Amino acid sequence: MTSDIDKESRHKARQQKVKEKVDERVAAAQEEKGLLLIITGNGKGKSTSGFGTVARAVGHGLNCSVAQFIKGTWDNGEKNLLEKLGVEFQVMATGFTWETQDKTADTLAAQKVWQECKRMLQDESIDVVLFDELTYMVSYGYIELDEVVEALNNRPKMQSVIITGRGAHRTLIEMADTVSEVKNVKHAFESGVKALKGVDW
């Protein structure tokens, strides 16, 4: 029968090996640069994750800006909070494309916000940029992929960018430093539950 002391000793030995491996990887990570993060997938929480990163950055005193595509004109909890903390917002504000059903108007609205995005990507004073649901704009052809790639590649070295939305283009995924996929396992809406203010939006 294994004693508690033996179990504890083996546990400590395993944890020490894990620590050594982690320490090696930390020591090997020497490059300093801004990151490109993609948060994609069909599950709920992509924008929430992006805004969580912005909130973290603001908490560390970093300068952040946000561009929101697809969003409508309804109340936005993240915007309500973060604007008070000095975060710039540029919002497309035409609603979902299945509501407007006007590609010309949507393209113009998307392009207007994209011009602001390009300005952000040239501003060395902005540490973190969130392009919420930009993936849809590329998928729908409202914004050219090549233009997005060029702007991202030419941004200030230490500027980090977060892009959210379903169906991120493989080119963006390949050029990203970190890619997270949010999987849909279950959603209240599918059971007929109304979206809840402060939790869902």
Secondary structure, DSSP 8 states (H G I E B T S, - for coil): ---HHHHHHHHHHHHHHHHHHHHHHHHH-------EEEEESSSTTHHHHHHHHHHHHHHTT--EEEEE-S--SS--HHHHHHHHTT-EEEE--S--HHHH--HHHHHHHHHHHHHHHHHHTT-TT--EEEEETHHHHHHTTSS-HHHHHHHHHTS-TT-EEEEE-SS--HHHHHH-SEEEE---S--GGGGT----TTTT-
